[in-house]
Amino acid sequence: MTNLQESLQKELLRTNRSGAYSCSTIVDCNTRKYHGLLVVPVPELDDENHVLLSSLDVTVIQHGAEFNLGLHKYQGNNFSPNGHKYIREFDCDTVPTTVYRVGGVILKKEVVFQHYEDRILIRYTLVDSHSPTTLRFRPFLAFRSVRQFTHENSVASRDYFEVDNGIKTCMYKGYPDLYMQFSKKNKFVFQPDWYRNVEYPKEQERGYASNEDLYVPGYFEMNIRKGESIVFSGSTSEIATDTINKLFEKECASRTPRDNFFHCLVNAAHQFHIHEKNGDRYLLAGYPWFKCRARDMFVSLPGLTLSIGEIHYFELVMKVAERGLREFMQNKPKTTKISEIDKPDVMLWAIWAMQQYAREEGKQKCLDNYGTLIKDMMLFIENNKHPKVKVEENGLLYSDGRKEAVTWMNSTVNGVPVVPRSGYIVEFNALWYNAVCFSAALAELDNNEKDKAHLDEMAEKIKKSFTDTFLNEYGYLYDYVDGTMIDWSVRPNMIFAVAFDYSPLNSDQKKSVLDICTRELLTPKGLRSLSPNSGGYNPVYVGPQSQRDYAYHQGTAWPWLGGFYIEASLKLFKRSRLSFLERQMVGFEDEMSYHCLGTISELFDGNPPFAGRGAISFAMNVGEILRALELLEKYHF
C-alpha cells in the first residue's frame, strides 16, 4: 500500500445497480477522470455519468498536530498530502477496509455503496487512541461529466444550506443537490477554495488532457472517542441521520464476500446489473465508460445469470431485450436503453443466449417462453428483412463491413474499421448454423414437421457451404471471405464453430481448428485476437487513442474468447483435457488481485506479462469465465 508504483495500479469499484458507481485506487488517489466517490447519472443533462463528489480527505488532529490521510497527484509528479504512508492494513473481503496508524491513533475506514440509491457510506472507527482526538473532513467536489474536466471559474455556486448533521450544495444549475451528512453532530467551517492542477496519470497514458481543479467548500470537524464510529453519507437525497448507522450495517450484511475466486466473480456479475425505476432490467457492458450494448449483453447474459443460479434475472433482462428486438424488427421507435441492436449478429447471439437457457431449464420451457421470438427472428433474417445482413443462395450470411465495423472487432480510426471484416464472416455463419439447428430442435419438440423439414434442409445447405467457404488446406478457418478477398489471418473467431452445440465441422476438422487456436492464440488470459505469425501483430494496448485502436484487435488477448475455448476443449476431449483447462483458470484467478480487484478487465496484452488494459471490469469476460467454471464443475460429477 505504501509503494505507489504498485498501489496506484490497483483499482476498486463499487456500484449500486442503478447506474451510479464509486471508483478509485486502493489508496484513494484518483488516477482517471472516471474516478470519484460518488459518480451518478444525471438524465436531465445527458446520458453520461457525472462525478459529484471526487474524494473526501480525513485529517486526524491530536494536541494541535494535524495528520492528513488523503492523497492526490498534482502536476510535476507531486503527491500530497501523502496519507498512504499511514496505511497499515487493507482488506476488501466483505467491504473495503483500510486501517491507518498515526502514532498512537489507529483509525479504521470502511466503505459501502448503497444498493439502488445514489449514496456512498463511509464508516470511521477510532480503534485506539491515548489522547483526545478530532477528525476533520474536507470534501473535493467536481460536478462534471466523466468525459470532461472542471476548472476554477466564477460561475460555480458557493452557496450551501445546512441540513441534519451536514450541508447540501450544488455547483451548477441542472445538477442534483449533493447532501453531505454525518451520523454525529459536527461543525461545518465554510472555507471555499479551489485545489488546482490535480492530475490523472491514466489519462496521460492514453494521450488525453489530464488536469483539473477541484472545489472544496470547507470542512467538517468533530471529536471522536476511542471505540466510537462515525458514518459519513454522500448522496443526492437527504437521509435521517439517526438511521445512518443501521443502514451501514444492513448494507454490509447484504454483500457477497470476496473470499474466493467464484465469489469475486459473482460480486462482479452483480455490478453489471441495472435496475431502472420503471422495472426494466439491463446488463452494462462494462465499467467505467460502457453502456448497455446488445451484443455484449447477449454474450454475457448466460454466464452472469444462469451460471450462478439467477434464472429469474435472465428472464427479466430477456423481457426488456425482446421488446427492443421486436421494436427493431417492426421499425418502431426505441423504448429501451440497449444500443447497437441493429448489428448483424445480435439476433443470433440472442438465440444462442436462449439456447443456454434451454440447457439449464429445458427445451420445453425455452419453447414456451421464447419459441415465438426465436421463430420471428429467424424468419426476419431468412427473408432478408435485416438491413445489415443477407442470406445468400448458398445459405450463408453475407454482411458488408468495409465501411462500417459490423462485428465485435469494432475499432475504427477516422471512421474506417481497423479490421474491415466483410462478406462471409466466420462467426456469423457459425452462429447462423447453430441457430438453424437449434430452431429445428424446437420445431421438432413443438411437433411442427413442416418447419423442422425446412430448417433441416437449410442446415444441410449451410453445412456444406460453410466448409467449402471457410476451411482451408492448413486445417483452420478463414476469418472472412468476400469474393476474391480471403483473409488468411489466424484469428480466434473460428473457435465458435467448435464450441457451439451445433457445428458444421466434423470431429477431425474441429480438432484441427482447436489445435491451431491452442498453438497460436492461447494465452493465460484467453485467446489472442490475432496470431503472432500473422501480419500486423500488435499485442500491446498502450499509448494515444489511435495507437490503441490499431492494437485493439491485432493481438491483444480476450478472456471471453477463452471461455469458448474451454467449452470447445471439453466438447472434444472431455475429462482428458480437464486438468489443463483448470490450470488455464489460474491466469484469471490471479487477476482478482490486479488492475480492478475482484473482477476482470476488458483485454490483456498478447505478450508476457499479459498486463490488463482497457475498461477495468468487462461483462463478457466475467460472464464467460463464470460459464466456463460451471462447465468445468459439471465434469467433476
Secondary structure, 3 states (H helix, E strand, C coil): CCCHHHHCCCEEEEECCCCCEEEEECCCCCCCCCCEEEEEECCCCCCCEEEEEEEEEEEEEECCEEEECCCEEECCCEEECCHHHHEEEEECCCCCEEEEEECCEEEEEEEEECCCCCEEEEEEEEEECCCCEEEEEEEEEEEEECCCCCCCCCCCCCCEEEECCEEEECCCCCCCCEEEEECCCCEEEEEEEEEEEEECHHHHHCCCCCEEEEEEEEEEEEEECCCCEEEEEEECCCCCHHHHHHHHHHHHHCCCCCCCHHHHHHHHHHHCEEECCCCCEEECCEECCCCCEHHHHHHHHHHHCHHHCCHHHHHHHHHHHHHHHHHHHCCCCCCCCCECCCCCCHHHHHHHHHHHHHHHHCHHHHHHHHHHHHHHHHHHHHCCCCCCCEECCCCCEEECCCCCCCCCCCCEECCEECCCCCEEEHHHHHHHHHHHHHHHHHHHHCCCHHHHHHHHHHHHHHHHHHHHHHECCCCCECCEEECCEECCCCCHHHHHHHHCCCCCCCHHHHHHHHHHHHHHCEECCEEECCCCCCCCCCCCCCCCHHHHHHHCCCCCEEHHHHHHHHHHHHHHHHHHHHHHHHHHHHHHHHHHHCCECCCCCCEECCCCCCCEECCCEEHHHHHHHHHHHHHHHHCCC
